[in-house]
Amino acid sequence: MSGREIHVLVIGGSWAGITAVNELINLSNGAYSGLRITLVEQRTHYFHKTGVIRGLVDQKYADKMFISYKRLFVDCDLPNSAHRLVCAKLTRVYDSSIEVEGGERIPFDYLIVATGTTPTSMPVTQSIDDVECRERYQKMRNSIESARSILFVGGGAVGIGLCCEIAELYPKKCLILAHSRDKLLSEDLSSSFANSTENLVKKMGIELILGETVLSNTAYNEDEWVVTPQTVLTKTGRRIPCDLVIWTTRARPYTDFMNSLSPTNEREPLVNVDSGCINVLPSLQLSDKRYPNIFAVGDVNSLPYAEKYATSAVLQAKHAVSNIRVLMNESYDFRSKMSPTMAAEAAARANMASYSSTRNTQMVVALGKNKEVSGTIFSKFSSWASGGSRGRNYMLDKAEKMLHV
């Protein structure tokens, strides 16, 4: 591989994005000395969203969740100035450049979109400034502490995990978990897994309301975690009294910036209208072959729900970089030497691998610090183990290693 300069942009500094950066650093330290890496992330720091529910009940853990990006390029053979971090919000994407808030245009040969999803009802995840993020986090902890009865809406891994963390720390609180499906978790998991989880949750003294859709309460701002006596209604008319409502169902991919890209065919949009996810090919490139140099990895893409876990995000990021390497080896220059049509045709001929599904990935639902339900996605059986590593740490140690702490 020659040392010609190739610019790769990575958008988003969470699991998928940081994994992609580290993979690219390995390439730049080897035969791809001309590689120039830019991470675009609107936060001033890495925030460990995987462990957000533990941080809501454990101040010491929360203090470790804010990690600087300053050591990200520390192991580079090239001077750090060859690679850079841009703290800004992505506003537009074009075929060979992006635009960030403020108007700066940044060119690229290859782009990896890893913007993920943000739970809109978790105020701490919406803060981009370190100080504001910590303040919001403390406000959320205060609300949990002062509420006598809490309704959790959404029986996914986040809702279950947070409910159980609070039950463990505050055993006298009245805790209610409502889920619109008749079983906890998603349909991707076996019934035995859901049943095991349900039994353990009940043993912790948590009331389960299944098969009921909770209606939004417009009388207050759901995102502010206001503690006040209230009655929440379901679609069937059931009334649920509580002091605090915590929604764990509301997360949508951040893809507004995709509006600046025009699809080849208006009937085949770049972004799925219903889910808000970016449509991708098995290679993890955009589904529209007009843009062979743009990849989408992690929660932001259109892969099945079973791929929406940190372990899958890591594998997808590695796969995308591997395919970018294939294209670089073929010397595709998408910024200057080829027209968009020529580049698309050349990339279509490249021997890029399809992403292999991780349906056998181990699924773990933490139930406080010392319990968890674990099993394989789509398996017929599930098991329970006490004191699993995820239940204790939520992979914070892996995040620290990823960021060279």
ROKOLLUM-571322 format. One record per residue (C-alpha): x, y, z. Coordinates in steps of 0.2 Angstrom, whole numbers, padded with zeros to 4 digits, always signed. Layout:
REM residues N
XYZ;...
REM end
This chain:
REM residues 405
+0000+0000+0000;+0007+0017-0005;+0008+0032+0007;-0005+0042-0002;-0015+0053+0009;-0033+0046+0012;-0045+0055+0023;-0057+0044+0034;-0070+0053+0044;-0079+0044+0059;-0095+0052+0065;-0100+0048+0083;-0088+0044+0098;-0097+0029+0106;-0094+0010+0105;-0095+0009+0086;-0086+0025+0082;-0071+0023+0094;-0069+0005+0088;-0068+0011+0070;-0055+0024+0075;-0044+0011+0084;-0045+0000+0069;-0040+0014+0058;-0026+0019+0069;-0019+0001+0067;-0020+0003+0048;-0011+0020+0049;+0003+0012+0060;+0005-0001+0047;+0005-0001+0028;-0007+0014+0027;+0004+0028+0033;-0005+0041+0022;-0022+0038+0032;-0028+0053+0040;-0042+0050+0053;-0055+0063+0060;-0067+0059+0073;-0082+0071+0074;-0091+0070+0090;-0102+0084+0097;-0098+0079+0115;-0083+0086+0124;-0081+0069+0132;-0085+0051+0130;-0101+0047+0141;-0103+0028+0145;-0121+0026+0140;-0120+0007+0142;-0119+0010+0161;-0131+0025+0162;-0143+0015+0174;-0129+0011+0186;-0124+0029+0187;-0141+0034+0192;-0139+0024+0209;-0120+0024+0211;-0111+0041+0212;-0094+0033+0212;-0098+0024+0196;-0105+0039+0188;-0089+0049+0191;-0080+0036+0180;-0092+0037+0166;-0085+0053+0159;-0069+0049+0149;-0059+0062+0140;-0055+0058+0121;-0037+0066+0123;-0029+0049+0124;-0038+0042+0109;-0023+0045+0097;-0009+0042+0109;-0003+0026+0102;-0001+0033+0084;+0016+0031+0076;+0012+0047+0066;+0011+0064+0075;-0006+0067+0083;-0008+0082+0072;-0010+0069+0058;-0027+0064+0066;-0039+0075+0075;-0055+0076+0085;-0068+0089+0080;-0080+0093+0094;-0095+0099+0084;-0113+0093+0078;-0114+0086+0061;-0127+0095+0051;-0125+0089+0033;-0117+0075+0023;-0112+0076+0005;-0104+0063-0007;-0086+0068-0002;-0088+0080+0012;-0098+0084+0028;-0103+0101+0036;-0104+0104+0055;-0112+0117+0065;-0104+0133+0062;-0102+0130+0043;-0085+0121+0042;-0084+0109+0028;-0073+0093+0031;-0068+0083+0015;-0067+0064+0016;-0063+0049+0005;-0072+0037+0016;-0086+0041+0030;-0091+0030+0044;-0108+0035+0052;-0109+0029+0070;-0121+0042+0077;-0131+0029+0087;-0148+0033+0096;-0152+0044+0110;-0165+0040+0123;-0175+0056+0123;-0182+0053+0140;-0165+0052+0148;-0160+0070+0150;-0142+0066+0154;-0139+0058+0137;-0144+0074+0129;-0131+0085+0137;-0115+0088+0127;-0105+0098+0140;-0097+0089+0154;-0103+0101+0167;-0121+0101+0161;-0121+0082+0159;-0115+0080+0178;-0128+0092+0184;-0142+0083+0175;-0136+0067+0181;-0137+0073+0199;-0155+0080+0196;-0161+0063+0190;-0153+0054+0205;-0162+0066+0216;-0178+0063+0208;-0176+0044+0211;-0171+0046+0229;-0186+0058+0233;-0200+0048+0224;-0210+0035+0234;-0218+0026+0219;-0210+0025+0202;-0218+0019+0186;-0206+0013+0173;-0213+0013+0155;-0204+0000+0144;-0199-0018+0148;-0183-0019+0138;-0166-0022+0145;-0164-0003+0150;-0181-0002+0159;-0178-0019+0168;-0160-0015+0173;-0164+0002+0180;-0180-0004+0189;-0169-0018+0197;-0155-0006+0202;-0167+0005+0211;-0176-0010+0219;-0159-0016+0226;-0154+0001+0233;-0172+0006+0239;-0181-0010+0244;-0196+0000+0252;-0200+0010+0236;-0216+0005+0226;-0209+0001+0209;-0220-0003+0194;-0214-0009+0177;-0226-0007+0162;-0223-0015+0146;-0234-0015+0130;-0230-0033+0125;-0237-0049+0135;-0219-0054+0138;-0204-0044+0144;-0190-0039+0132;-0192-0041+0113;-0198-0054+0102;-0180-0058+0096;-0178-0067+0113;-0184-0084+0118;-0200-0086+0129;-0189-0095+0142;-0177-0080+0143;-0192-0068+0145;-0200-0080+0158;-0184-0081+0168;-0182-0063+0168;-0200-0060+0173;-0199-0072+0188;-0183-0064+0195;-0190-0046+0193;-0205-0051+0203;-0195-0059+0217;-0187-0042+0219;-0204-0035+0224;-0207-0026+0207;-0225-0025+0201;-0227-0030+0182;-0240-0023+0171;-0239-0032+0154;-0249-0030+0138;-0254-0012+0143;-0248+0003+0133;-0245+0018+0144;-0252+0035+0137;-0241+0051+0137;-0246+0063+0150;-0246+0081+0143;-0248+0089+0160;-0229+0089+0163;-0213+0087+0154;-0209+0069+0154;-0191+0072+0150;-0188+0082+0166;-0191+0068+0179;-0203+0078+0189;-0208+0071+0206;-0227+0074+0209;-0242+0064+0214;-0250+0059+0197;-0261+0046+0189;-0255+0038+0173;-0268+0031+0160;-0266+0016+0149;-0275+0013+0132;-0287+0001+0140;-0292+0015+0153;-0281+0007+0168;-0276+0020+0180;-0258+0019+0188;-0254+0031+0203;-0236+0036+0205;-0225+0050+0210;-0212+0048+0195;-0213+0041+0178;-0197+0036+0169;-0199+0032+0151;-0186+0020+0144;-0194+0017+0127;-0190+0033+0118;-0174+0032+0107;-0173+0037+0089;-0157+0037+0078;-0149+0054+0074;-0150+0055+0055;-0157+0072+0051;-0140+0076+0042;-0145+0063+0029;-0157+0075+0021;-0143+0083+0011;-0140+0067+0002;-0151+0063-0013;-0156+0045-0016;-0155+0038-0034;-0173+0032-0033;-0185+0042-0022;-0195+0026-0019;-0179+0019-0011;-0175+0032+0003;-0158+0032+0012;-0167+0032+0029;-0181+0021+0034;-0196+0032+0036;-0203+0021+0051;-0188+0017+0061;-0177+0032+0056;-0162+0020+0053;-0150+0022+0038;-0153+0008+0026;-0137-0002+0022;-0131-0016+0011;-0123-0032+0019;-0106-0023+0017;-0113-0010+0029;-0112+0003+0015;-0127+0014+0011;-0140+0004+0002;-0139+0017-0012;-0125+0012-0023;-0122+0030-0028;-0112+0032-0011;-0100+0017-0010;-0088+0027+0001;-0101+0029+0015;-0104+0016+0029;-0116+0016+0044;-0113+0005+0059;-0121+0002+0076;-0138+0007+0081;-0140+0020+0067;-0141+0007+0053;-0156-0004+0047;-0149-0021+0054;-0162-0031+0065;-0165-0027+0083;-0154-0042+0087;-0139-0032+0081;-0142-0017+0093;-0130-0021+0106;-0113-0015+0111;-0104-0031+0105;-0113-0030+0088;-0108-0012+0086;-0090-0017+0089;-0091-0031+0076;-0099-0019+0063;-0086-0006+0065;-0072-0018+0062;-0081-0025+0047;-0084-0008+0040;-0065-0004+0042;-0061-0020+0034;-0071-0016+0019;-0064+0001+0018;-0047-0007+0017;-0053-0017+0002;-0057-0002-0007;-0041+0007-0002;-0031-0008-0009;-0040-0005-0025;-0034+0013-0025;-0052+0021-0026;-0051+0039-0024;-0068+0046-0022;-0064+0064-0020;-0054+0068-0036;-0049+0054-0047;-0066+0047-0051;-0083+0053-0055;-0097+0047-0044;-0103+0035-0057;-0086+0028-0060;-0083+0026-0042;-0099+0017-0039;-0096+0005-0053;-0078+0002-0047;-0084-0001-0029;-0098-0013-0035;-0084-0024-0043;-0074-0025-0027;-0074-0041-0017;-0081-0034+0000;-0087-0046+0013;-0105-0046+0019;-0107-0043+0038;-0111-0059+0047;-0126-0059+0059;-0121-0061+0077;-0137-0070+0082;-0128-0082+0093;-0121-0067+0103;-0124-0069+0122;-0138-0058+0128;-0136-0052+0146;-0149-0042+0156;-0143-0035+0172;-0154-0036+0188;-0144-0025+0200;-0126-0027+0205;-0126-0046+0208;-0139-0054+0197;-0142-0056+0179;-0151-0066+0166;-0141-0072+0152;-0143-0083+0136;-0140-0083+0118;-0151-0073+0106;-0164-0084+0097;-0159-0099+0108;-0172-0110+0115;-0165-0110+0132;-0159-0097+0144;-0149-0097+0160;-0147-0087+0176;-0130-0083+0184;-0126-0074+0200;-0114-0060+0200;-0111-0058+0181;-0098-0046+0175;-0110-0035+0166;-0121-0034+0182;-0106-0027+0191;-0098-0016+0178;-0108-0013+0163;-0092-0015+0153;-0085+0001+0159;-0068-0007+0160;-0069-0011+0142;-0073+0007+0138;-0058+0013+0147;-0047+0001+0138;-0055+0007+0121;-0050+0025+0126;-0033+0020+0132;-0036+0026+0150;
REM end
